[in-house]
């Protein structure tokens, strides 16, 4: 199946980068979800529990708690007080939380709550959690938790062991497949949050050539970029990468430096900006004055590889097949496939989620998935060019959520 990429996103006017009061009101009204959104997620989870022969799902991580309960809090920044959500195979979920958070959880759709006075290191909810698991209607004697691929527990391993010992006869098993089966498919409301984050970043990306000049340092550029993201309505800025180098940066994951932009550089900016708990993740590249022909050729090659990836992102294709097609586009003279570990990933409550656009990932794309497509090329030793776009998989193919990067590199003077 082949399809054209839907290019429905409009370019943003860089002269109106700060939102009007009316735009702010619109953004505020789009926050949070209806209770029916969370109820639908739990219902879907319970259908998967039946297939996987599970009596329940125990959630302890911040993003999964947000996904099922709708909690809005920075509780994950503190490791003192653990939070638990127990979703039974049927019926309503049970929130098991520190007493300090009772009022907060009662503002969500979750009505069943148990708590304890915390901090209490000798028993941080362990007894209550074990009692709740034992009280589940026992059909299979199996309860899933966040043990596997791209999941993390929100409690210490010692506490997990204590809970396991207290629920004799119940096996705690990996629930990662169930969780990601749910979370990989976004609702329209979730896509709306991601789109807001993308639009916030897009407004700032478009204005970079207006507020960055030759001689600015990476540190100063990053600071300017972050300030503008906040002005546009970003909630959190956990990731803002700003790297430069003559002909291209030698790494795209390092911290900013005091290195100043000079003629012949490539400036790379990547952001994981958050709106209402949902991430965007994409980058843009800028040439600094006159650059080498080799850089321009590499940029063109990576831009074309991105086109290949966008066209390949259709329902029924695998994540691995997208990587393979882009890698072939980046290779020449019968060389091996490009050596990148992956060239894309899912997006949502985390800046990277399954699937991975890599060889061997056989995840079949389906409508509702949001993917970042990001081919990269080290065209000379220590010189990297990377392009990243975000798409929504629809029944007809890939719909661009980002405004497509210009084919010609924008110039900083």
N, C-alpha and C positions, 0 to 999 in steps of 0.2 A: 504494500500500500504506500502510495506517495501522496503528499499533499503540500500545498504552499503554507508557509507560516503566516498566521493571521497577524497583521501589523496594525492593530487598532489603537495603540497608544499615541497620543498627540505630544508633540514637542512642547516643552514648558518655556514660557516667556521669562528669560533671565532678568528682565527689568522689573518683574513683579514677584520676586522671590520670597518676600515676607507675606504671610497669609493675611487676608482681610478679616475683620470681626465675623463676617458671615461665614467665611471658610472655617474659622475656629469653631463656631457653633456647630457646623456640619460635622466636623471631626469629633467633637465631644458627644454628639448624639449617636455616633457610630460605635461607641465603646461598649464593651461587655457583650453578652449574648442573652437571648431569651432563655428561660429555664428549659424550654423544649429542646434546645440545642444539646444541653448536657444530658437530658433524659434519653434522647435518641442515641447518644454515644454509649450510655450504659446499656441500653437495650441491645445495641449491636454487639457490645462486649459479652453480654449474657448469651447471645446466640452462638458466638464463637466458643464460649465456655462449654456449652452443650456438646459441640463438635469435638472439643479437645478433652472431654471427660474431666471437667474441673468443677469443684464445689465453690470456688471463689477466686478472687484476684485481690492481692494485697499490694497497695500502692504506697510508696514512701518518698519518691523523688518530687522535686518542685514542679517540673513541667507536666508530669503525669497527674499530679494532684490538681493543677490548674486545668488540665484537659477534662477531667471527669467532674470536678467539684466547682470550678469557676472561681476559685479563691484568688484574690488580688492582694498579695502581700510579698514582702521581701524576706519572709521567714527563712528562706534557704541560705541567706547570708550568715546566719548564726547556726553553729553546729551543736548548740547546747540543748535545744528542745526538738525532738523528733515529732513528725506528724505522720499519721497513718490514715488510710482510707481503705476500708474492706468492702469490696463489691461482691455480694453473694450471687449464686447462679440464678436466683430469681429474687425479686423484691428490691427494696431501696438500699443504697449504700449506707455504711456506718462510718462517721468521722470520729477518729480517736485522736484527740488533740490536747496540748497543754491548756490548762484552765485559762491562761491569759488570752487565748485566741477564741474563746467560746462566742463572744459577741460577733467576731468577724465571720466565723463559719455560719452563724445563724442568719447572716445577710445573704447567704447563698441559697441554692435550691435544696441543699442537703438538710433534712429535718432530724435525722437520727444522730445524736452526738453523745459521746462519752469523753470524760476528761480526767486529768489528774493534776495536782499541784506540782508545777515544774519550775525550776530545776529540782530533780530528785534522782541523783545519779544511781542510787541503789535500785531504782525501778522506774525508768523513764517510759512508762506506758506498757512495759513488757507484759505484766500480769493481765491488764485489760485486753491487750491484743490477743494473747493466748486464749483467754476465756471466750472472746468473740469468735475466734477460729474454731474452737471446740464446739461452740453453740451452732455453727452452720449445719443445716441439714446435710447429713453425710450420705452421699451416694457413691462417690468415687474415692474419697479419702485423699484428694489432691487439691492443693491451693497454689495458684501461680503467683510469682513475685518477679521483681525486676533483676533477673540474674544474667540475662544473655546479651545478645548483640546490641550495641549502642544504647544500653540502659545502665543506670547506676542506682544503687541503693541509697536512700537518704538516712540510713542508720548505720551504726558501727557493726562490723562483722560479729563481734562478741555478743551484741544484743540479738542479732539474727540467730546465733547459735542458742541463746537462752530461750528465744521464742520456739525454736524448733524442738528443743528438749521438753518444753511444756505442752506441746501438742502431739503427744505420742499417739501414733495411729494415723496421723495426717502427714502426708508427704508434701513438702514445699518444693515446687518445680519451676522451671524457667517459663516465664510468660512473655518473653520478648517478641516472639512471633505474633502472638495475639495482639499485643500493644501496637506493633508496627503495621499489622494488617488494618487496624483501625486508623491510626494516625497518618498513614501514607495517603489516604483518600481524604481530601479536604472538602468541607461543606462550602457552599457559596459564601456563608458568613465568614469563614476562616480565610478564604481567598480575598475577601474584602479587606481584612486586616493586613494581610501581606501586601496587597496593592497600595494601601495607605503608606506603609513603611517604604515601599519602592518609590512612590511619588515624592515623599519627603526627601529621600536621598537624590532622586533624579533632579529636583529643583536645584540642589546644591551642586551636583556634578555639572549641570549645564552652565553654572555661573563661575566655574573654577578659573577660566581664562580672564575673568573680570577682577578677581581678587588675589591671584597668584602672579608673581613676577620673577624674572631672573634675579637671583641673589637671595630669594627667600629660602630659609632652611626647611627641612622636612618637619621639624618640630613646630615651627611657626605655621606652616601650611596645615598640619594636622589640627592645630588649635583653631585656626580660622574655620576649617571645615566643620569641626564639632560645634562651634558656636552657631554656625548657620543651620546645622541640622536641628539644634534645639529651637532656634527661631522658627523653623518650618513646622515644628510640632512633634519632634521625636521625644519618646518617653525615656529611653535609655540608649547609651552609646557604648556597648561592651566591646565592639570591634571597630577600629578605624585605623587601617594600615596605610602608611604613606612612605613609599620607598622610591629612590631615584638612582640613576647611574648613567654613565656615558654609554649610550646605545641600549640601555636597559638595566634594571636593577639586578644585582647578583643573587637576591633572595627576596621573597615576597611575604615572608612571615615574621620578619624581625621587627624589633622596636624602632621607632623613629630616631633619627640622629640629628646632629647639628649641621649635617652636610648641606651646603647651599647649592641651589640649582645653577647650572652653568650651560652655556651653549653646547648643543649636541646631546643633552640628556634626554631620557625618557622618564617621565613622572608617572608612577603607578599609585592609584588610590583605590582602596577596597573598603567597603563598609558593611558591617552587620548591624544596621540600625533597627531599633525595636519600636513598634507602635502597638500598644495594648497587648503586650506579651508576645507578639508575632514579629519575626525577623524578616528583613530583606537581606540579600547577600549578592552584591555584584560590584564590579570594578569598572574603572575607566582609565584610559591612558592618554597622556598629553606629551607632545613633542616640545622640547625647549629650544626655540630658535631653529637654526638649520641643523638637520640630523643626517646621518649617513644613509647612503642608498641601501646598505645591507639591512638597517633597521626598518626602512620603509618596505622593503621586500618581505621581511619577516612579519611585519604588521599585516600586510596584505594576505600573506599565507594563513596566518592565524584567523583573521577575519573571515576568510573563505571557509576555513575548517569549522568555524562557528556556524556558518550558514549550513554546512553539511549536517552538523549535529542538530540544528533546529529542524531541518527537514526530516531527519531520521526519528525524531521524537513523536511517534504516532502510537495510538492504541494497538496493542498486540506485539509491538517490538519489545525487545529486552533492553535493559539498561546497558548490558555488555555490548550489544550490537551498536549502540550509539557511539560508545568508546571506539570500537573497531573502525567504524566508518570515519570518524574524525582523525584517528591515528593514521589511517591510510592517506587521508588528505594532507597530513602534515609530513608524511614520509615521501622520499623520492629515490630514484635509482635502485628500486627493489631493496631498500634498507629495511631493517626490522621495524615493527610498529613503534611509534613514539613511546619513550620509556616512562612517561608519567604514570604514577600509581593509579590515578583516576582523573577524569575530566568532567566532573559534575557530581551532583548529589541532590537529595530531597531537601525541602525547606519547610519551616513551620514554626513551632514553639522553640525549636533549636535551630541554630544557624546552619548546622549540617544534620541531615536525617537520612535514613535509608530511602531509596536505594542509592548505591554508589554507581556512578557511570564508569565502570571498569570492566576489564576482561574477567569473565567468570561470574559476574552478577547476572543471574537469570531471572531477576524480577521482571515480570511482564507489566508494561505500562498500561494504565487504565485511566479513564476519565476521572478527574478530580485530583490527580497527582500534580504537585508543583515541583518543578525541577530547575536547578541551576545548571546550565550547559557552559562549560569553561575549558576550551582547548588551550593548551600552553605549549610554548616552544622555546627551548634554549638554543637559539640559532647560532650563537658563538659561545665559547666557554665564559660563564659568568654573566651572560646577557639573556634575560628572559622577557618574553612577550606573552601576556595572558589576556584573553577576552572572556567575559562572563555575562550571560544573559539569563533571564528567568522566564520560564514558560509554564502555562497551565495546560495540562493534557486534556483535550476535549474529544468528543466523539469524532470530530473532523480532523484532528491533528493537534499541533502545538499552537497555542495562542500566546503571543508575546505579552508579558506583563511589564517588562522594562521597555523604555524607548530604545530602539536598536542603536548601538554605538555607530558613530559616523564612519564611513569607509576611509575617509581621510582624517588623519590624526589632527585634533585641535592643537593650536599653537599657543604656547606661553612665550611672551616677549619681555 
